[in-house]
């Protein structure tokens, strides 16, 4: 079976087709930049470049294999892969919900989980392409070093989400139109800093918050492992984007900063609208406008939206994009107060949770091995007696 056959509905035809495979082609623009001046680990010039090299070293040290670190033998119920409560589903409490059988509701949970993790998968492929674009276009060799490690991280994440969808849920959803639009805008812009801004700040910031909310609420061990370990990587990626853009944006004119703020405003509205998941409801026969109304009435979605911007708003403020129009947009979205969130603390917690999960898992495995050895020794002693 091909991946294409697992999609809930036809993902459509991209701008080109290669050997029968559907693809989306985004024309590349901008210059590939080569640099022959670089700092190396152990050298410090007091300019802050040593911080970037420290992040690069951490990126090398923290590489891991998704096929080995994650326990893929854990069973997953495809009809309740996340332990999703009924109240979080947009149809809950509606006339449609009342007519659904238990099997219908189980299928709805499966579709929602498939939709969520499919968008994670597509976002990670976009992040992989953007990271590769940063390797190509960043003017500093130090930044290219780190971006190379991030490209590998994003490939690993896409591999993991794809495997989870294929093996454990057995269904995928096409890329959401709004996510595709933001990725396209990010990749088509010729300015070298735009992949940083579109991916490292906006898409990665949104993904971190979405991952975190599911990581902290799921009752299922496999998705919890996946999300915790992916978030450990993503914390470094956002730190990299903040570091690079904060220094660069200090050099820009007011007009150039306003252009980037407009990009952020448009991107945030696109991502806010991306979160509805109306594609799922439409697959259950709900008319598009009615699907929008149900999602907009969902109290869970309103809370989810606000939490999703908890990583983006303080990051945007930190890198120096905080003009009046941008502030007003965040007021309109109801997320302006998130600008004072402690982003460093959130990122540190993401890394600590992954390490804690590892420690707990390895402690359980060690205890099991000790019990096996003890049992074998006792069995041998009994035989000798």
C-alpha positions as CSV (number, residue, x, y, z in Angstrom):
1,X,0.0,0.0,0.0
2,X,1.3,3.5,-0.9
3,X,1.1,6.4,1.5
4,X,-1.3,8.1,-1.0
5,X,-3.9,5.4,-0.3
6,X,-3.9,6.2,3.4
7,X,-5.2,9.8,2.9
8,X,-8.7,10.6,4.2
9,X,-9.3,12.4,0.9
10,X,-7.4,13.1,-2.2
11,X,-4.5,15.5,-1.4
12,X,-4.8,17.0,-4.9
13,X,-2.4,17.6,-7.6
14,X,0.7,19.8,-7.1
15,X,2.2,22.0,-9.7
16,X,4.1,19.1,-11.1
17,X,4.2,15.3,-11.1
18,X,7.2,13.1,-11.0
19,X,7.0,9.4,-11.9
20,X,3.4,9.3,-10.8
21,X,3.9,10.9,-7.4
22,X,2.1,14.0,-6.4
23,X,4.2,16.9,-5.3
24,X,4.0,20.6,-4.5
25,X,6.6,22.8,-6.3
26,X,7.6,26.2,-4.8
27,X,9.9,28.2,-7.1
28,X,13.1,29.1,-5.3
29,X,14.3,32.7,-5.1
30,X,17.2,34.5,-3.5
31,X,20.9,33.9,-3.5
32,X,23.0,31.0,-2.2
33,X,25.6,32.6,0.1
34,X,29.1,31.2,0.7
35,X,31.2,32.4,3.6
36,X,34.9,31.7,4.4
37,X,34.9,33.4,7.8
38,X,33.8,31.4,10.8
39,X,34.3,30.9,14.5
40,X,34.9,27.5,15.9
41,X,34.1,25.9,19.2
42,X,36.6,27.1,21.8
43,X,37.0,30.5,20.2
44,X,35.3,33.5,21.6
45,X,35.2,37.0,20.3
46,X,32.8,38.6,22.7
47,X,30.2,39.3,20.0
48,X,27.8,36.6,21.0
49,X,28.8,34.2,18.2
50,X,30.1,31.9,20.8
51,X,26.5,31.4,21.9
52,X,25.5,30.3,18.5
53,X,28.4,27.8,18.4
54,X,27.4,26.5,21.8
55,X,24.0,25.9,20.4
56,X,25.6,24.1,17.4
57,X,27.6,21.9,19.7
58,X,24.4,21.1,21.6
59,X,22.7,20.3,18.3
60,X,25.4,17.7,17.6
61,X,25.4,16.3,21.0
62,X,21.6,15.8,21.1
63,X,21.2,13.9,17.9
64,X,19.1,10.7,18.3
65,X,17.6,7.9,16.4
66,X,13.8,7.8,16.3
67,X,13.8,4.1,15.5
68,X,15.7,3.3,18.7
69,X,14.8,6.0,21.3
70,X,11.0,5.6,20.8
71,X,9.3,2.4,21.9
72,X,7.4,1.5,18.7
73,X,6.2,-1.8,20.3
74,X,3.7,0.2,22.4
75,X,0.2,-0.6,21.3
76,X,-2.0,2.3,20.1
77,X,-5.8,2.1,19.6
78,X,-6.3,3.9,16.3
79,X,-9.8,4.9,17.4
80,X,-8.5,6.6,20.6
81,X,-4.8,7.2,19.9
82,X,-4.5,10.2,22.3
83,X,-7.2,9.5,25.0
84,X,-9.1,12.5,23.6
85,X,-12.1,13.5,25.9
86,X,-15.4,13.9,24.1
87,X,-15.8,17.5,25.3
88,X,-12.8,18.5,23.1
89,X,-14.5,17.4,19.9
90,X,-16.2,20.2,18.0
91,X,-19.4,18.1,17.4
92,X,-19.8,17.3,21.1
93,X,-23.2,18.5,22.3
94,X,-24.6,19.2,18.8
95,X,-27.5,17.5,17.0
96,X,-25.0,15.6,14.9
97,X,-23.3,14.2,18.1
98,X,-26.6,12.9,19.4
99,X,-27.2,10.9,16.3
100,X,-23.7,9.3,16.2
101,X,-23.1,5.7,17.3
102,X,-20.2,4.8,19.5
103,X,-18.4,3.6,16.4
104,X,-19.0,6.9,14.7
105,X,-17.5,8.7,17.7
106,X,-14.5,6.4,17.7
107,X,-14.0,7.1,14.0
108,X,-14.3,10.8,14.7
109,X,-11.5,10.6,17.3
110,X,-9.4,8.7,14.8
111,X,-9.9,11.4,12.1
112,X,-9.1,14.2,14.5
113,X,-5.8,12.6,15.6
114,X,-4.9,11.8,12.0
115,X,-5.6,15.5,11.0
116,X,-3.5,16.8,13.9
117,X,-0.5,14.6,13.4
118,X,-0.7,15.0,9.6
119,X,-0.3,18.7,10.0
120,X,2.6,18.0,12.3
121,X,4.1,15.8,9.6
122,X,3.6,18.4,6.8
123,X,4.9,21.2,9.0
124,X,8.1,19.1,9.8
125,X,8.7,18.6,6.1
126,X,8.3,22.3,5.6
127,X,10.7,22.9,8.4
128,X,13.3,20.5,6.9
129,X,13.1,22.4,3.6
130,X,13.3,25.8,5.3
131,X,16.3,24.7,7.4
132,X,18.0,23.6,4.2
133,X,17.2,27.0,2.7
134,X,18.8,28.7,5.7
135,X,22.0,26.6,5.2
136,X,22.0,27.9,1.6
137,X,21.1,31.6,2.2
138,X,22.4,32.5,5.7
139,X,25.4,34.9,5.4
140,X,27.3,33.5,8.3
141,X,29.0,30.1,8.3
142,X,28.3,29.7,12.0
143,X,24.5,29.9,11.2
144,X,25.0,27.4,8.4
145,X,26.6,24.9,10.8
146,X,23.7,25.0,13.2
147,X,21.1,24.9,10.4
148,X,22.7,21.8,9.1
149,X,22.0,20.0,12.4
150,X,18.4,21.3,12.4
151,X,17.8,20.0,8.9
152,X,18.6,16.5,10.3
153,X,16.4,17.1,13.3
154,X,13.4,18.0,11.0
155,X,14.0,14.9,8.8
156,X,13.9,12.8,12.0
157,X,10.6,14.4,13.1
158,X,9.0,14.0,9.7
159,X,10.1,10.3,9.7
160,X,8.6,9.8,13.2
161,X,5.2,11.5,12.6
162,X,4.9,9.6,9.2
163,X,5.6,6.3,10.9
164,X,3.1,7.0,13.7
165,X,0.4,7.9,11.2
166,X,1.2,4.9,8.9
167,X,1.7,2.2,11.5
168,X,-0.5,3.3,14.4
169,X,-3.4,5.3,13.0
170,X,-3.5,4.1,9.4
171,X,-4.8,7.4,7.9
172,X,-3.4,10.7,6.8
173,X,-4.8,14.1,5.9
174,X,-3.5,16.5,3.2
175,X,-1.7,19.7,4.2
176,X,-4.1,22.3,5.4
177,X,-4.5,25.2,3.0
178,X,-3.4,27.9,5.5
179,X,-0.3,26.0,6.5
180,X,0.5,25.5,2.8
181,X,0.0,29.3,2.2
182,X,2.4,30.3,5.0
183,X,5.0,27.8,3.9
184,X,4.7,29.1,0.4
185,X,5.1,32.7,1.5
186,X,8.1,31.8,3.6
187,X,9.9,29.9,0.9
188,X,9.2,32.3,-2.0
189,X,10.6,35.3,-0.2
190,X,14.1,36.1,-1.4
191,X,15.2,37.8,1.8
192,X,17.5,35.5,3.8
193,X,15.9,36.2,7.1
194,X,12.4,35.2,6.1
195,X,12.8,31.4,6.5
196,X,14.0,32.2,10.0
197,X,10.9,34.3,10.7
198,X,8.4,32.2,9.0
199,X,9.6,28.8,10.2
200,X,11.7,29.3,13.4
201,X,9.4,31.9,15.0
202,X,5.9,31.3,13.6
203,X,5.5,27.7,12.4
204,X,7.9,26.2,15.0
205,X,6.4,28.4,17.8
206,X,2.9,27.2,16.9
207,X,4.1,23.6,16.7
208,X,5.8,23.7,20.1
209,X,2.6,24.9,21.8
210,X,0.5,22.4,20.0
211,X,2.9,19.6,20.8
212,X,3.1,20.7,24.4
213,X,-0.7,20.8,24.9
214,X,-1.1,17.2,23.6
215,X,2.0,16.0,25.4
216,X,0.7,17.2,28.7
217,X,-2.9,16.0,28.3
218,X,-2.6,12.6,26.4
219,X,-2.9,9.5,28.5
220,X,-1.2,7.4,25.9
221,X,2.6,6.6,26.3
222,X,3.7,6.4,22.6
223,X,2.4,9.9,21.5
224,X,3.7,11.3,24.8
225,X,7.2,10.0,24.0
226,X,7.1,11.2,20.4
227,X,6.0,14.7,21.4
228,X,8.4,15.1,24.4
229,X,11.5,14.1,22.3
230,X,10.5,16.2,19.3
231,X,10.0,19.2,21.6
232,X,13.4,18.8,23.1
233,X,14.8,19.5,19.6
234,X,12.4,22.3,18.8
235,X,13.4,24.2,21.9
236,X,16.9,24.6,20.3
237,X,15.4,25.6,17.0
238,X,13.4,28.5,18.4
239,X,16.4,29.6,20.4
240,X,18.4,29.7,17.2
241,X,15.9,31.8,15.4
242,X,15.6,34.2,18.3
243,X,19.4,34.6,18.5
244,X,19.9,35.2,14.8
245,X,17.0,37.6,14.2
246,X,17.4,39.6,17.4
247,X,20.9,40.7,16.3
248,X,19.9,41.2,12.7
249,X,16.7,43.2,13.3
250,X,18.7,45.8,15.4
251,X,20.3,46.8,12.1
252,X,17.1,47.3,10.0
253,X,15.2,50.5,9.3
254,X,11.7,51.2,10.6
255,X,10.3,50.5,7.1
256,X,12.1,47.1,6.9
257,X,10.8,46.2,10.4
258,X,7.3,47.1,9.5
259,X,7.5,44.8,6.4
260,X,8.4,41.9,8.6
261,X,5.7,42.8,11.1
262,X,3.1,42.7,8.3
263,X,4.4,39.2,7.4
264,X,4.0,38.2,11.1
265,X,0.5,39.6,11.3
266,X,-0.7,37.8,8.1
267,X,1.1,34.6,9.3
268,X,-0.6,34.6,12.7
269,X,-4.0,35.0,11.2
270,X,-3.3,32.2,8.8
271,X,-2.3,29.9,11.6
272,X,-5.2,30.9,13.8
273,X,-7.6,30.0,11.0
274,X,-5.6,26.8,10.3
275,X,-6.6,25.4,13.7
276,X,-10.3,24.8,13.0
277,X,-9.9,21.3,11.5
278,X,-13.1,21.8,9.5
279,X,-11.7,19.2,7.0
280,X,-12.5,16.5,9.5
281,X,-16.1,17.6,10.0
282,X,-16.7,17.9,6.2
283,X,-15.6,14.3,5.9
284,X,-18.4,13.4,8.2
285,X,-21.0,15.1,6.0
286,X,-21.1,18.5,7.8
287,X,-21.6,21.4,5.3
288,X,-18.5,23.7,5.3
289,X,-20.2,26.8,6.8
290,X,-21.8,24.7,9.5
291,X,-18.4,23.1,10.3
292,X,-16.9,26.6,10.7
293,X,-19.7,27.6,13.1
294,X,-19.3,24.5,15.2
295,X,-15.5,25.0,15.6
296,X,-15.9,28.7,16.4
297,X,-18.4,27.8,19.1
298,X,-16.0,25.3,20.7
299,X,-14.8,26.5,24.2
300,X,-11.9,24.0,23.9
301,X,-10.8,25.5,20.6
302,X,-10.8,29.0,22.1
303,X,-8.5,27.8,24.9
304,X,-6.4,25.9,22.5
305,X,-5.9,28.9,20.2
306,X,-4.7,31.1,23.1
307,X,-2.3,28.5,24.4
308,X,-0.9,28.0,20.9
309,X,0.3,31.6,20.7
310,X,2.1,31.3,24.1
311,X,5.4,30.6,22.3
312,X,5.0,33.0,19.3
313,X,4.0,36.3,21.0
314,X,6.9,36.5,23.5
315,X,9.3,35.4,20.8
316,X,8.1,38.1,18.3
317,X,8.5,40.7,21.0
318,X,11.9,39.4,22.0
319,X,13.4,39.8,18.5
320,X,12.2,43.4,18.3
321,X,9.0,43.2,16.2
322,X,6.5,45.1,18.4
323,X,5.0,47.9,16.4
324,X,1.5,49.3,16.9
325,X,-0.2,47.4,14.2
326,X,1.3,44.1,15.4
327,X,0.3,44.8,19.0
328,X,-3.2,45.7,17.9
329,X,-3.4,42.4,15.9
330,X,-2.5,40.5,19.1
331,X,-5.1,42.5,21.0
332,X,-7.7,41.5,18.4
333,X,-6.7,37.9,18.7
334,X,-6.9,38.0,22.5
335,X,-3.2,37.0,23.0
336,X,-1.5,40.4,23.6
337,X,-0.9,39.6,27.3
338,X,1.2,36.6,26.3
339,X,4.0,38.9,25.3
340,X,5.3,38.9,28.9
341,X,5.6,35.1,29.1
342,X,8.9,33.7,30.1
343,X,10.0,31.9,26.9
344,X,13.3,30.8,28.3
345,X,11.6,29.0,31.2
346,X,9.1,27.3,28.8
347,X,12.0,26.0,26.6
348,X,14.0,24.8,29.6
349,X,10.9,22.9,30.8
350,X,10.6,21.2,27.4
351,X,14.1,19.9,27.6
352,X,13.8,18.8,31.2
353,X,10.6,16.9,30.5
354,X,12.3,14.8,27.8
355,X,15.2,14.0,30.0
356,X,12.9,13.1,32.9
357,X,10.9,10.8,30.6
358,X,14.1,9.1,29.5
359,X,15.2,8.6,33.1
360,X,11.9,7.1,34.1
361,X,11.8,4.8,31.1
362,X,15.4,3.6,31.6
363,X,14.8,3.1,35.4
364,X,11.8,0.9,34.6
365,X,13.9,-1.1,32.1
366,X,16.8,-1.5,34.5
367,X,14.4,-2.7,37.2
368,X,12.9,-5.2,34.8
369,X,16.3,-6.5,33.9
370,X,17.3,-6.8,37.6
371,X,14.1,-8.8,38.3
372,X,14.9,-11.1,35.4
373,X,18.4,-11.8,36.7
374,X,17.2,-12.3,40.2
375,X,14.6,-14.7,39.0
376,X,17.1,-16.7,36.9
377,X,19.5,-16.9,39.9
378,X,16.7,-18.2,42.2
379,X,15.6,-20.7,39.6
380,X,19.2,-22.0,39.3
381,X,19.5,-22.2,43.0
382,X,16.3,-24.2,43.3
383,X,17.4,-26.6,40.7
384,X,20.7,-27.2,42.4
385,X,18.9,-27.8,45.7
